Amino acid sequence: MPGGSVNLTCVAVGSPMPSVKWMLGSEDLTPEDSTPIGRNVLELMNAQQSANYTCVAMSSLGTISAEVKVKCVEETCPN
């Protein structure tokens, strides 16, 4: 619902363990100096519109990503 909160959790495993970050379009939502290893929780507070968020897992062996769509359920939402 508009104005609500949601937590998006991304978990990635491998050897070596990957670092995990969240992105919104080309905007990096995880500070580069604190990118967690294996798991990252994105806390969306006061969500107002639909958006596609991307979880990116990276290690020396490569990068993989997955997209999550947060959809506004009210007809009055901007997107």
N, C-alpha and C positions, 0 to 999 in steps of 0.2 A: 504494500500500500504506500502511496506517496507520504513522505515524511518518516517512513519506517526505517528500521535498521536491519542489516543482514551481514552475516559473516560468510565469506567464500574461502574454503580451505582447499589448498592444492598440495598434494603429496607426490613425491617422485623418489624412486629408489634406483640404485644402480651401484656399480663399482667402477670408478670412484663415485661416491655420493654426489649428486648434482646440487648446485645452488638453485633456488627457486625464487622467481620474482613475478609480480603482477604488472600488467600494462593496460592502459586504456588508449586504444589507437597507438600512436607513436610515443605517448607519454609514459615514462617509467614511473610507476607508483611506489616502488620499493627503493629506498635510498641505497645507492651503490655501496656505501661503506657498511651497510648492515644487512646484506642479502643473506637470508637464512639457508641452511643446508637441509635438504630433504623435505621440508614442510614450511608453508607460508600461509598465513591467514590474513585476508584482506577484510578489514572492518569498514563497511559502508554505513555511515551514519546519516540520517535525514535524507534518504534517497528520494529524489524528485523526478527522475526520468529514466526511461529505458536506456540501456547501454550494453555494449559488448566488451567484456573484460577478457584478457588473455593471460593465462598462466604459462610461464616460460621456464623450463628446466634446462640447465646448462652444466656440462662437465667437459673435461678434456676430450671426451669421445664424441661430443656433438651437442646439438640443441634440439629440443622437441617442445611443442606448444599445444595448448588446448584452449578453446574459447568457451566462455560461459556468458549466456545472455541473461541479464537482469531486466525483467520486463515489468513495466508499470501496469497495474491492473485496473486503474481508474480511467474512465473515458476522458477525464479532464486533464490527463497527463500531457505534457508538451510533446513527447515523442511516442 
